[in-house]
Amino acid sequence: MSAKKRTSSSSSKKLNKKTKTSKKKSTPSRAKKKVSKKTAKKTAKKAAKKSAKKPTSPASPPPSSTEEDFINSPLAVKKSLMQSMRIHGNEEKRRIAIDMLERYTGHNFEDFQKQIILTNFHYYVERFNAILDDSHYTEGSAFKASSSKKAEVTIIEFGVGSAMAALIGELISVVEPKAVLFLGLCGAVHPSLKVGDFILPIASIRAEGVSRHFLPRQVPALPTFKVQKFVSQILVEHGLEYRTGTIHSTDFRFWEFDEKFKLNLMEERVLAVEMETAALFTTCFVSKVSIGALLLVSDCPLKPGGIKTKASAKSVFKKFTDKHIELGIEAMADIAERGENIRHYHW
């Protein structure tokens, strides 16, 4: 073999060794790059997991009056929506209510006193005017009203039925009265009752149709205890007997010939039936108005010949209603004079 061939073969061998060595040296750098990419991916995954675990504060939904939004909204928003439906939580509704109260009664807002009597019958307003010589009487587009600054009492004749009762219950809340007393007539259900008896209701069954717009069905319609207590004291001082118990309040006026309705009354164990107390108690409660009721039994529809007629109604008004209105005025004037706080809770 020649010297040239040996030299070329040895040089090629050396060149191959260098190439292998350089390939081996380049392998760790590529591995490092792969490792760094894997580490970056792991770090990114961990960061994503951490951010997913962190609780995000829920965005409060915008106020809405729709039923779906109301049910699904947070408690604070629910409370705000409920308050906005009431006169004491809605300035615009309050402004309209004052205007409506003045228009319906003919009274100026400043004429109303802090003790208010509610009635269905004009005769009660006439007797109020006869008893109190400083009475200021007005007739509005829907109601009639009279006020005495000396006695610090206002009386409002608002009509008949639960719808009108609910309306007046809301409207008088703008006056922010200290106490309200409803003087109403009722039909006896309990056999021991007779015409001329007084009833101080402790609750009213909500069998009418309007109170459901103000409170859920399961909430009872109750008067304010302290108002009932004042009226009770007046009755005792006059030596007058009275009954306490539950009243059935309905918007079904001509019920006397419905056997199913009458059977239901007896099953409920109610004392009497009438049309306004449930609506008044409910609307006054949500409107933050303290209210009581003193009912006068005007007929006994479940007894033979006991349904009220024109003749029997005249007899009731002649014999018993004067005492009814006198007791109401005395109770409200007494509350005004004593100055005791009627509303003993805040919500």
C-alpha positions in Angstrom: 0.0 0.0 0.0 1.3 3.4 -0.9 2.0 6.1 1.6 -0.7 8.4 0.1 -3.5 5.8 0.6 -2.5 5.3 4.3 -2.6 9.0 4.9 -6.1 9.6 3.4 -7.6 6.6 5.3 -6.2 7.7 8.6 -7.4 11.3 8.0 -10.9 10.1 7.1 -11.0 8.0 10.3 -10.1 11.1 12.3 -12.8 13.1 10.6 -15.5 10.5 11.3 -14.4 10.5 15.0 -14.8 14.3 15.2 -18.2 14.1 13.6 -19.4 11.5 16.0 -18.0 13.5 18.9 -19.8 16.7 17.7 -23.1 14.8 17.4 -22.7 13.4 20.9 -22.0 16.9 22.2 -25.0 18.4 20.5 -27.5 15.7 22.0 -27.5 17.2 25.6 -28.4 20.7 24.4 -31.4 19.3 22.5 -32.4 17.3 25.6 -32.2 20.5 27.7 -34.5 22.2 25.2 -37.0 19.4 25.5 -36.9 19.5 29.3 -37.4 23.3 29.4 -40.5 22.9 27.1 -42.0 20.2 29.3 -41.3 22.4 32.4 -43.0 25.4 30.8 -46.1 23.3 29.9 -46.3 21.9 33.5 -45.9 25.4 35.0 -48.7 26.7 32.7 -51.0 23.8 33.7 -50.4 24.5 37.4 -51.1 28.2 37.0 -54.3 27.4 35.1 -55.4 25.0 37.9 -54.8 27.6 40.6 -56.7 30.3 38.8 -59.6 27.8 38.3 -59.7 27.0 42.0 -59.9 30.7 43.0 -63.5 31.7 43.6 -64.8 34.5 41.5 -67.1 37.0 43.1 -70.6 36.8 41.5 -71.8 39.8 39.7 -75.0 41.1 41.2 -77.8 41.0 38.7 -79.5 44.2 37.7 -82.7 45.0 39.6 -85.7 43.6 37.8 -89.4 43.3 38.6 -90.0 40.1 36.6 -90.9 37.0 38.6 -87.9 34.9 37.3 -85.3 37.5 38.2 -86.9 38.0 41.6 -86.7 34.3 42.5 -83.2 33.9 41.2 -81.7 37.1 42.6 -79.7 37.4 45.9 -81.5 38.1 49.1 -80.4 41.8 49.2 -81.9 42.4 45.8 -85.1 40.6 46.8 -85.4 42.8 49.9 -84.8 45.9 47.8 -87.4 44.9 45.3 -89.9 44.2 48.0 -89.4 47.6 49.6 -89.7 49.3 46.3 -93.2 47.9 46.0 -94.3 49.6 49.3 -95.0 53.2 49.9 -92.5 53.5 52.7 -89.7 52.3 50.3 -90.7 54.1 47.1 -90.7 57.9 47.0 -92.6 58.0 43.7 -95.3 55.7 44.9 -95.6 57.8 48.1 -96.0 61.0 46.1 -98.8 59.5 44.0 -100.4 58.0 47.1 -100.6 61.4 48.8 -102.2 62.9 45.7 -104.7 60.0 45.5 -105.6 60.3 49.2 -106.3 64.0 48.8 -108.3 63.5 45.6 -110.3 60.5 47.0 -111.2 62.1 50.4 -111.3 65.9 49.6 -109.0 66.4 52.6 -105.7 68.3 52.4 -102.8 66.2 53.5 -102.2 68.3 56.6 -105.9 67.8 57.7 -105.3 64.1 58.5 -104.8 63.3 62.2 -102.5 60.5 63.6 -105.4 58.4 64.9 -107.7 57.2 62.1 -111.1 55.4 62.2 -112.2 53.5 59.1 -115.8 52.7 58.3 -118.0 51.4 55.5 -121.1 53.5 56.4 -121.9 57.2 56.1 -123.9 57.2 59.3 -120.7 56.8 61.3 -119.3 59.9 59.7 -122.5 61.8 60.5 -122.3 60.7 64.1 -118.6 61.7 64.3 -119.5 65.2 63.0 -122.3 65.4 65.6 -120.2 64.3 68.5 -117.1 66.5 67.7 -118.0 70.2 67.2 -114.7 71.1 65.5 -115.0 68.4 62.8 -113.8 69.3 59.3 -115.9 67.3 56.8 -115.0 66.8 53.1 -116.2 64.7 50.2 -113.8 63.4 47.6 -114.2 61.5 44.3 -114.4 58.2 46.1 -114.4 58.6 49.9 -115.7 60.9 52.6 -113.6 62.1 55.5 -113.9 64.2 58.6 -111.2 65.3 61.1 -111.2 66.7 64.6 -108.0 68.5 65.7 -109.2 68.6 69.3 -109.7 64.8 69.5 -106.8 64.3 67.1 -108.9 61.8 65.2 -109.8 61.4 61.5 -112.6 59.2 60.2 -112.7 57.9 56.6 -115.7 56.2 54.9 -114.0 54.1 52.2 -116.7 51.9 50.8 -117.4 48.1 50.9 -115.2 45.1 50.1 -111.6 43.8 50.2 -110.4 45.8 47.1 -111.3 49.1 48.7 -110.0 48.0 52.1 -106.6 47.2 50.5 -106.5 50.5 48.8 -107.3 52.6 51.9 -104.9 50.5 53.9 -102.0 51.5 51.6 -103.1 55.1 51.2 -103.3 56.0 54.9 -99.7 54.8 55.4 -98.5 58.1 53.9 -100.0 59.8 57.0 -97.8 57.6 59.2 -100.7 57.2 61.7 -100.1 56.1 65.3 -103.1 53.9 65.3 -106.0 52.9 63.0 -109.3 51.3 64.0 -111.8 49.7 61.7 -115.4 49.8 62.8 -117.2 47.2 60.7 -120.3 45.1 60.7 -120.3 41.3 60.5 -122.6 38.3 60.2 -122.6 35.9 63.1 -121.6 32.3 62.5 -121.3 31.0 66.1 -124.7 30.2 67.5 -124.1 32.0 70.8 -123.8 35.4 69.1 -126.7 37.8 68.7 -127.3 41.1 67.0 -125.6 43.9 68.9 -122.7 41.8 70.2 -119.1 43.2 69.8 -116.2 41.2 68.5 -112.5 41.9 68.8 -110.9 39.7 66.1 -107.6 38.1 66.9 -107.1 36.9 63.2 -108.9 36.9 59.9 -109.0 34.1 57.4 -107.8 35.4 54.0 -110.6 34.0 51.8 -110.8 37.1 49.6 -108.7 37.7 46.5 -106.7 40.9 47.1 -104.4 40.1 50.1 -102.3 37.6 48.0 -100.8 40.6 46.1 -99.2 41.7 49.4 -98.1 38.6 51.3 -97.9 34.8 50.6 -100.9 32.7 51.4 -99.4 31.1 54.4 -99.0 34.4 56.3 -101.9 35.0 58.7 -103.9 38.3 58.7 -103.5 39.7 62.2 -104.4 43.0 63.9 -101.9 44.9 66.0 -102.2 43.6 69.5 -101.7 46.9 71.3 -104.6 48.6 69.4 -106.9 45.7 70.3 -105.7 46.0 73.9 -106.7 49.7 74.1 -110.2 48.9 72.6 -110.5 46.0 75.1 -109.8 48.3 78.0 -112.5 50.8 76.8 -115.1 48.0 76.5 -114.3 46.8 80.0 -114.5 50.3 81.5 -118.0 50.6 80.0 -119.0 47.2 81.4 -119.6 45.9 77.9 -119.0 42.2 77.0 -117.2 41.2 73.9 -115.9 38.1 72.1 -112.5 37.4 70.6 -111.8 34.9 67.9 -111.1 34.3 64.2 -113.1 36.0 61.5 -113.7 34.7 57.9 -113.1 37.5 55.4 -114.6 36.9 51.9 -115.3 38.8 48.7 -118.4 36.6 48.1 -121.2 38.9 49.2 -124.4 36.8 48.5 -123.1 33.7 50.3 -126.2 33.1 52.5 -127.7 30.7 50.0 -124.6 28.7 49.3 -124.7 25.6 51.4 -121.2 24.5 50.7 -119.9 28.0 51.8 -121.9 27.9 55.0 -120.7 24.4 55.9 -117.1 25.6 55.3 -117.7 28.4 57.8 -118.8 26.0 60.5 -115.8 23.7 59.8 -113.4 26.6 60.2 -114.9 27.4 63.7 -115.0 31.1 63.0 -117.1 33.5 65.0 -118.3 35.6 62.1 -118.0 36.5 58.5 -117.3 39.9 56.8 -115.5 41.4 53.8 -112.7 43.8 54.9 -110.6 42.7 57.9 -108.2 40.3 56.1 -107.3 42.9 53.4 -106.9 45.7 56.0 -104.8 43.6 58.4 -102.5 42.5 55.5 -102.0 45.8 53.7 -101.5 47.7 56.9 -98.9 45.2 58.1 -96.8 45.4 55.0 -97.3 49.2 55.0 -96.1 49.5 58.6 -99.5 50.7 59.9 -100.8 49.7 63.4 -104.4 48.6 63.0 -107.2 47.1 65.1 -110.8 46.3 64.5 -114.0 46.4 66.6 -116.8 44.5 64.8 -120.5 44.8 65.5 -122.8 41.8 64.8 -125.5 43.1 62.5 -127.2 39.8 61.6 -127.2 36.1 62.2 -127.6 34.6 58.7 -127.3 30.9 59.8 -130.4 31.2 62.1 -133.9 31.0 60.6 -135.0 34.5 59.5 -131.5 35.9 60.5 -130.5 37.3 57.1 -130.3 41.1 57.2 -133.0 43.1 55.5 -133.7 46.8 55.1 -136.0 46.8 58.1 -133.5 44.9 60.4 -130.6 47.1 59.2 -132.5 50.2 60.3 -133.1 48.6 63.7 -129.4 47.8 64.1 -128.3 51.4 63.2 -130.9 52.8 65.6 -130.0 50.6 68.6 -126.3 49.8 68.3 -124.2 51.9 65.9 -124.1 55.0 68.1 -122.4 53.1 70.8 -120.1 51.6 68.2 -118.8 54.9 66.9 -118.6 56.4 70.4 -116.4 53.6 71.6 -114.2 54.0 68.5 -113.7 57.7 69.0 -113.0 57.2 72.7 -110.4 54.5 72.0 -108.5 56.6 69.4 -108.6 59.8 71.4 -107.3 57.8 74.4 -104.4 56.5 72.4 -103.6 60.1 71.3 -103.7 61.4 74.8 -101.6 58.7 76.5 -98.9 59.0 73.9 -97.8 55.4 74.3 -95.8 53.8 71.6 -98.1 51.4 69.7 -95.5 49.9 67.2 -93.1 47.9 69.4 -91.0 46.3 66.7 -89.0 47.4 63.6 -88.4 45.7 60.3 
